[in-house]
Amino acid sequence: MKKLLILIISVFLLTGCYDNIELNNLAIVTGVGIDYIDDNFFVTYEILNDTNTEEVISMKSFTTSGKGKNINEAFTNVNYKVSKKPYFAHLKVVVISKEIVDNHLKDIVDYLLRDTNIRDEFFLFATTNSTPLEILSHNSNYYPVVSDLIINLKDNEKYNNNLAIDENYQQLLAKIISKNCDGIIGTLSLNDDEITIDKFLILKGYKYQATLTKEESTIYNLLTTNVLAKDFNKMYDKGNVAISITYSASDIDVLDDEIKINVELKGKIIENNPNFDLKNEKVYEKLNKDFGKLIEDEITDFIKVLQKNQSDVLGLQEIYYKKNRKDNHNLWTHAKINVSVNLKINTKGFIFEVMP
């Protein structure tokens, strides 16, 4: 009996699944580019390329593209060009052109939803000054995999220019199909042979609505995420003072005739051209007040831009609905704006000159 049991267990443990595919037979797709040119959809894959030698294993990528009169045909034709089975479990980014954003976004969203091979945890970017093919094929020895570079740029932006949107495709899709919130996607630019993250595009449903400037884009992040780097400058009589925000938290409420925004900020001084006495508490009180007012004005101007463009990227209608259990889609577009900023500039950690 024991021998029979061992034999049965061995059959299950030693027999492979009939439909298993060896890793060597897969083309691992990390990035997809989608464009529309001359009445054709163009689909580009960035595929990992394992090159094994006796000395080193180098991981690089290459691109291949296909076109078609519809998006399904374009994906099918690029698949024909790949010698292995395309594998999307490690898909990190999808880059779409401005033409796709303007006129074909619903086609792309529908296809990505239907294709069960493509996971929905990737990050969606648009490109406005280049093509998706140019972006995904712009690898080098220093950046051998472009999709990895883009993800690294997104993750590191929180420490630099605060221009990244940390929402994957699944989270973006929830906003696109929502009636109470608009979607927002970041853009990639190819300038001076470098890929950078640029300003934001606003989507109302499947339609392009407006473009935020870089400054407006950073204000959006200030109100929606805990930023780790966002600089503000103010000119005084004897020169410029600059602070960097190191923490942010916001609370937004929508009343019948008013939008109330309360923001808690912490910051540090990074430039002090007037040589203010940074050991004097009165100086910090003045700077907190001055920069607090400056930030309040910038947030107010940002809300006015949203009202003008009828772009509800902050989910103001959703806030109102959850509170009142009724819709009022036009309320926030003409409501009064009340912004309150509580800024605390850090007084610790400065290195003062040593008296001789």
N, C-alpha and C positions, 0 to 999 in steps of 0.2 A: 504493500500500500504506500509506504514511504517513497519507494522508487518511482511509483506511478505519479505521485504528487510532485516529485522533483522534476520528472519528465514534462509534466504539464506546465509548470512554472517556467522551465527552460524554453519551451516553445514560445511563450509570450515575451520573455526577456530577450531572446536571441533573434526573433523575427522582426524585421523592419516593416514600417508601414509602406503599403504598395505605392502610395502617391507622394512619398517624401522626395524632395528635390535637394541634391547635394549643393552646398554653398558655392562650390566651384562652378555650378551650372546656373548661377543667378547673376543678373546684372543689378547691382545695388544702386538704386536711384536716390540721390540725396537732394536734388534740386530739379524743379520743373519750370520751364519758361513758356509762356503762352502769349502769342502775338496775333495780329490780324493785318495782313498786307495784301493788297491787290485781290480782294474778295476771297482770300484763303486764310484759314487758321494755320498758324505755325506753332508746333510744339517742340520744345527742346528738352532733352534729358541731360542732367549732369550725372555721370556714372562713375563710381569709384573704380579705380584701376589698380589692382594688386600686381606689383612687379617684384618677383622674387629673384634674388641673386645670392651668391655664396656669401657676400659681405653684408648685405643690407636688404631689408624689405621696405620699399618706398611706397607710400600710399598717395596716389595722385588721382586726378579725375580727368575725364574727357567729356565732350559734348557731342550729341548727335541729334539731328532734327528731322521732322517730317511735316508735311502740309496736307490739307484737305479742305474740301468745300464746307464741311461741318467739323465740329470739334471731335466727334467720335472718329471720323475718317482720319483726322490729323494724328490722333493718338495711335490708331491702328497702323498708319504708315510709318510712324517713328518706331513702333514695336518691330516692324519687319526689318528695320535696319540694325536692330540689336541682335547679336548672335546668341545671347543667352536670354532666359526668361526675366523680364523686368520685375524687380522686387522693390516695393514701396514702403516696407515696414520702417525703414530708416529715413523716410522723406522728411526734410527739415524746412525747406522753403519752397514757395511757389511765387514766381515773379511774373507779373502781368504788365502789359504795355498800357499807356494812357488810352489808346484806341479801344482796348478791351474794357477798361473802366468806363469809358464814355458810352459805348454802344453794344457790348456783348457780355456784360458781367453776368446776367441771368443765365446765359448759355453755359458759362464756365461753372457757376455755382451748381446748376442742375446736374451737370456731368460729374463733378467731383462728389456730389451726394450719391449718385447712382452707382459709381464705380466702387465696389466693395474692396478692391485691392488697395485703394488709396486711403490711408488713415487721415483723420481730420484734426490732427494735433500739430500740423505744420504751421508756419507763419507766412502770411500773405503780404507781399510787398508789390508796389507799383514802381515803374521807372518812367521818367518823363523826358530825360535828355539822352537816352540811349535805348537799345532794344534789350529784351530779356536774354537773347542769345549773346549779345555783347557782354552783359553782366555775368552770366554763368560760365562763359568761356574765358573770363579774365583771371585765370589762375597763374601762379608763378611758383618758383622754388620756395619762396618765402610763404606764400599762401597757396598750397597745392590743391586745396578743396574749397571752392568759392562758397558753397553752402555753409561750411564751417566758419568761414570768415564772416559771413553775414550774421550768423547767430552770435558770434563773438562781438561783433559791432553792436548788435542789439543789447547784449548783456552788459557791455562796458559803457554804453551811452549814459547809464544812470550815474556814472562817476565823472562824466565829461560834459556833454552839451545838453543832456536831458531831452533827447529827441527820439527816444525809442518808445514803441508801444508794445507792452508785454502781454498782448492778447493773442492767443493762437486762433486758428481758423474756426474752430468750434465756437469759441467765445464771440468772435466777430460775426459769425453766421446768426447767432442768437439775436444780435442787435439788428442785422439786416432784415430779418423777418419780423422784428418787433414793430408794433405800431406806436410805441411810446418812447423809442430811442433810435438815434441814427448811428450808423457805423463810422469807423474812422480807420484808415490804413496809412502806414508810413510809406515813404518813397525812397528809392535808391538812386543815387547819381554817380556817374562815372566822370570824374574831373581830375585832370592832371595825372592820369593813369592810376587813380585811386578810387575805390568804391567807398562812398560815404552814405550815411542815412540822412535824409533831407526832411523837408516839411511834410505835413499831413494832408490827406485828402478826405473829405467828408462824403459819405454815401447816405442817401435817403432811400431806403429800400435797395433796389438794384441800380439806382441812378446816381451818377455823380452830381453832387450838390455844390461844393465850393472847395477852395484850397486855402488852408491856413498858412500864414507866414511862419517863418521859423520862430519868431518871438511868440506868436499866438499859439503855436504848437507846444512850446515849453510851458506856457501858462495852463494849457489843457492838462499837461502832465502834473503840474503843480497842484491842480484841483482834484486829480483822480488817483494819484499815487504818492507814495512817500519818496520824494526826490532826494538824491544824495549830492546833487550838484546843480545849482542854478544860480547864475550870477546876476546881480543888479548893480548898476552904476549911478552915482549922483554927483553932479559937479557943484563944488563949493567955490568961494571966492579964490581960494589958494590952491585949487586943484581937485582932482577926482578922488572919490572914495568908492571902493567896490567891496561888496559883501558876497559871500557864497552861501546859499541855503543848504543846510545839512540835514534838515528834517522838516517835513510838512504833513499836516493833517487838516482835512477840511470837513465841514458839516454844511450841507445845503438843504434849505427848506423852501418850499414853494407855497405861498399863501394865495388868497383869491386875487390880490392885486400887487404882490410883492415877491421878489426873489431875495432870500436872505442867505448870505454866504459868510460863514465864520471860518477863519483860517488861522491855525496855530503854526508858527514858523520858528525855527532856530537857525542861526547863521553865524558866520565868522567873518572877520575883516580880512580881506586879501590884498587891499591896496589902500594906502593912507597918505596920499600926496600932500594934503594940508598939514600933515604932522600933528594931528589931534593928539592930545594927551590921553593915551589909552590906559592910564592908571587912574583916570578921573571918572567916577561913576556918572557924573553929570553929562559927560561926553556920550556915554552909552545911552542915557535917557534920550538925548537929542537924536542920536543916530537911529535908535529904535523908532522914534516918532517920525523922523523924516523918511526913512526907508519904508516904514509901515504905510505911510500915506502914498508913497510912490507905487507900492505893490497894490494897494487898494485901487488906485486909478487904473493900473494895467489890467487888473481882473475885471473891473467895471467896463473898460473898453472892449475886453474880450467877449463879455456877455452881450454887449451891444452888437458886436460883429455877428454873433450867433443869431440874435434876434433879427438883424437885417437880412441874413441869409436863410432864415427859418431853418436853422440847423441845430437840432437838439442832441448834440453829442454827449451832453452831461446827464441825459435821462431826466430832465426836469418834469416832463409829462408823467413819467413813471413814478417819480417822487410824489407828485400831486395825486395820482391815481391811488397809490398805496395808502395815502393818508385819508382821502375822501371817498374812495371806492366809486369814482365817476371820472369820465374823460372830460378834458377841456383842452383841446389841442391848440387853441389860439391864445389861451390865457398868457402863457409865458412870453409870447412874442411882443407883448406891449406892457408887461408888468414892470413896476419900479424895481430898481436894483439897489440893494443895500449890502455893502461889503464891509466886513470888519476884520482887520488883520492884527493879530497879537504876535509881534516879533520880539524875540529875545536874542540879541547878539552875545555870543559867548565872551565872557571876560576872563576866562581861564586859559592858561597855556601859552600866554604871550611871553616872549623873551625880551626882557628889558635890558638896556645898556648897563654895564657895570661901571660904577663910579670908581675913578682911580684912587 
